[in-house]
Each structure stands twice: as C-alpha cells, then as structure tokens.
Amino acid sequence: MHCVKLMGKSLMARDFDRQVAEIQIRIAVLSRYTALGIPITEAVG
C-alpha cells in the first residue's frame, strides 16, 4: 500500500500515449511488489 501512495493518485503526463505508458509502468511495479510478497512453499519430506 505504501508503494501505491508513493506513485500518487493522478497521472503526470498530458499526452494520451504517455499516460498509457505511465499506467503500464505503475501496473508493472505493483505486480512486482505483489510477486515479492507471495511466499514460495516447498514440500518437506
């Protein structure tokens, strides 16, 4: 949640194509943080 707050609520870019790129970058960053938070489980025995 801290990462979401750091990225802000509004888009910085004015051009539509750059806004799309900005959203894609935000999604990639959030996906990476989600992947880091998922535990890797291994069978024991």
DSSP file (Angstrom, degrees, kcal/mol; ACC not computed):
  #  RESIDUE AA STRUCTURE BP1 BP2  ACC     N-H-->O    O-->H-N    N-H-->O    O-->H-N    TCO  KAPPA ALPHA  PHI   PSI    X-CA   Y-CA   Z-CA
    1    1 A M     >        0   0    0      0, 0.0     4,-1.9     0, 0.0     5,-0.2   0.000 360.0 360.0 360.0 -33.8    0.0    0.0    0.0
    2    2 A H  H  >  +     0   0    0      1,-0.2     4,-1.8     2,-0.2     5,-0.1   0.886 360.0  53.5 -61.1 -38.4    2.9    2.3    0.7
    3    3 A C  H  > S+     0   0    0      1,-0.2     4,-1.6     2,-0.2    -1,-0.2   0.888 105.5  53.3 -65.0 -39.3    4.1    1.9   -2.9
    4    4 A V  H  > S+     0   0    0      1,-0.2     4,-0.8     2,-0.2    -1,-0.2   0.903 108.7  49.7 -62.6 -41.2    0.6    3.0   -4.2
    5    5 A K  H  < S+     0   0    0     -4,-1.9     3,-0.4     1,-0.2    -1,-0.2   0.855 107.3  54.9 -66.8 -34.7    0.7    6.1   -2.1
    6    6 A L  H  < S+     0   0    0     -4,-1.8    -1,-0.2     1,-0.2    -2,-0.2   0.846 104.5  54.1 -67.0 -33.1    4.2    7.0   -3.4
    7    7 A M  H  < S-     0   0    0     -4,-1.6    -1,-0.2     1,-0.2    -2,-0.2   0.694 107.0-135.4 -76.6 -18.1    3.1    6.8   -7.0
    8    8 A G     <  -     0   0    0     -4,-0.8    -1,-0.2    -3,-0.4    -2,-0.1  -0.068  13.0 -94.9  86.8 169.5    0.2    9.2   -6.4
    9    9 A K  S    S+     0   0    0     -4,-0.1     2,-0.2    -3,-0.1    -1,-0.1   0.710  97.5  57.2 -97.8 -24.6   -3.4    9.2   -7.5
   10   10 A S  S    S-     0   0    0     -3,-0.1     2,-0.3     1,-0.0     0, 0.0  -0.699  84.4-106.3-111.1 161.4   -3.2   11.3  -10.7
   11   11 A L        -     0   0    0     -2,-0.2     8,-0.1     1,-0.1    -2,-0.1  -0.602  17.0-158.1 -83.3 144.0   -1.3   11.0  -13.9
   12   12 A M        +     0   0    0     -2,-0.3    -1,-0.1     7,-0.1     2,-0.1   0.805  67.7  83.4 -89.3 -33.8    1.6   13.3  -14.5
   13   13 A A        -     0   0    0      5,-0.1    -2,-0.1     1,-0.1     0, 0.0  -0.383  56.2-163.5 -75.3 149.1    1.8   13.0  -18.3
   14   14 A R        +     0   0    0     -2,-0.1     2,-0.2     5,-0.0    -1,-0.1   0.767  67.2  83.1 -99.1 -33.9   -0.5   15.1  -20.5
   15   15 A D  S  > S-     0   0    0      1,-0.1     4,-2.0     2,-0.0     5,-0.2  -0.502  79.4-131.7 -74.1 140.1   -0.2   13.2  -23.8
   16   16 A F  H  > S+     0   0    0      1,-0.2     4,-2.3     2,-0.2     5,-0.2   0.903 105.3  51.2 -61.1 -44.4   -2.5   10.2  -24.0
   17   17 A D  H  > S+     0   0    0      1,-0.2     4,-2.0     2,-0.2    -1,-0.2   0.879 111.3  48.3 -62.2 -37.7    0.2    7.8  -25.2
   18   18 A R  H  > S+     0   0    0      2,-0.2     4,-2.3     1,-0.2    -1,-0.2   0.839 108.3  54.4 -71.9 -32.2    2.4    8.8  -22.4
   19   19 A Q  H  X S+     0   0    0     -4,-2.0     4,-2.4     2,-0.2    -2,-0.2   0.910 107.7  50.5 -64.4 -41.5   -0.4    8.4  -19.9
   20   20 A V  H  X S+     0   0    0     -4,-2.3     4,-2.3     1,-0.2    -2,-0.2   0.927 111.4  47.9 -61.2 -44.9   -0.9    4.8  -21.2
   21   21 A A  H  X S+     0   0    0     -4,-2.0     4,-2.2     1,-0.2    -1,-0.2   0.890 110.1  52.7 -62.8 -39.6    2.8    4.2  -20.7
   22   22 A E  H  X S+     0   0    0     -4,-2.3     4,-2.2     1,-0.2    -1,-0.2   0.904 109.7  48.2 -63.7 -41.9    2.7    5.6  -17.2
   23   23 A I  H  X S+     0   0    0     -4,-2.4     4,-2.4     2,-0.2    -1,-0.2   0.902 110.0  52.3 -65.4 -40.8   -0.2    3.3  -16.3
   24   24 A Q  H  X S+     0   0    0     -4,-2.3     4,-2.2     1,-0.2    -2,-0.2   0.883 109.4  49.8 -63.1 -38.4    1.6    0.3  -17.7
   25   25 A I  H  X S+     0   0    0     -4,-2.2     4,-2.4     2,-0.2    -1,-0.2   0.919 110.0  50.3 -65.9 -43.2    4.7    1.2  -15.6
   26   26 A R  H  X S+     0   0    0     -4,-2.2     4,-2.6     1,-0.2    -2,-0.2   0.911 110.6  49.7 -61.0 -41.9    2.6    1.5  -12.5
   27   27 A I  H  X S+     0   0    0     -4,-2.4     4,-2.5     1,-0.2    -1,-0.2   0.910 110.5  50.4 -63.2 -42.1    1.0   -1.9  -13.2
   28   28 A A  H  X S+     0   0    0     -4,-2.2     4,-2.0     2,-0.2    -2,-0.2   0.905 111.6  47.9 -63.2 -41.3    4.4   -3.5  -13.7
   29   29 A V  H  X S+     0   0    0     -4,-2.4     4,-2.2     2,-0.2    -2,-0.2   0.933 113.3  46.8 -65.4 -45.8    5.7   -2.0  -10.4
   30   30 A L  H  X S+     0   0    0     -4,-2.6     4,-2.2     1,-0.2    -2,-0.2   0.879 111.1  52.3 -64.9 -37.4    2.6   -3.2   -8.4
   31   31 A S  H  X S+     0   0    0     -4,-2.5     4,-2.5    -5,-0.2    -1,-0.2   0.889 108.9  50.7 -64.1 -38.8    2.8   -6.6  -10.0
   32   32 A R  H  X S+     0   0    0     -4,-2.0     4,-2.1     2,-0.2    -2,-0.2   0.914 110.2  48.5 -65.9 -43.0    6.5   -6.9   -8.9
   33   33 A Y  H  X S+     0   0    0     -4,-2.2     4,-1.3     2,-0.2    -2,-0.2   0.888 111.9  50.3 -64.0 -37.8    5.6   -5.9   -5.3
   34   34 A T  H  X S+     0   0    0     -4,-2.2     4,-0.8     1,-0.2     3,-0.3   0.918 109.4  50.7 -64.6 -43.4    2.8   -8.4   -5.3
   35   35 A A  H >< S+     0   0    0     -4,-2.5     3,-0.6     1,-0.2    -2,-0.2   0.870 108.5  52.4 -63.3 -36.4    5.2  -11.1   -6.6
   36   36 A L  H 3< S+     0   0    0     -4,-2.1    -1,-0.2     1,-0.2    -2,-0.2   0.799 108.3  51.9 -68.2 -27.8    7.7  -10.3   -3.9
   37   37 A G  H 3< S+     0   0    0     -4,-1.3    -1,-0.2    -3,-0.3    -2,-0.2   0.574  86.6  94.9 -87.2  -9.4    5.0  -10.6   -1.2
   38   38 A I  S << S-     0   0    0     -4,-0.8     2,-0.1    -3,-0.6    -4,-0.0  -0.723  76.2-129.9 -86.0 122.8    3.8  -14.1   -2.3
   39   39 A P        -     0   0    0      0, 0.0     2,-0.6     0, 0.0    -2,-0.1  -0.408  10.4-132.2 -72.1 146.7    5.5  -16.8   -0.3
   40   40 A I        -     0   0    0     -2,-0.1     2,-0.4     2,-0.0    -2,-0.0  -0.889  24.6-158.6 -98.5 118.5    7.2  -19.7   -2.1
   41   41 A T        -     0   0    0     -2,-0.6     2,-0.4     0, 0.0     0, 0.0  -0.787   8.2-170.2-102.1 141.6    6.1  -23.0   -0.5
   42   42 A E        -     0   0    0     -2,-0.4     2,-0.2     0, 0.0    -2,-0.0  -0.981  27.3-112.2-129.6 141.5    8.0  -26.2   -0.8
   43   43 A A        -     0   0    0     -2,-0.4     2,-0.5     1,-0.0     0, 0.0  -0.499  29.8-145.2 -71.3 138.0    7.0  -29.7    0.3
   44   44 A V              0   0    0     -2,-0.2    -1,-0.0     1,-0.2     0, 0.0  -0.907 360.0 360.0-107.4 128.9    9.1  -31.1    3.1
   45   45 A G              0   0    0     -2,-0.5    -1,-0.2     0, 0.0    -2,-0.0   0.442 360.0 360.0 107.3 360.0    9.9  -34.8    3.3
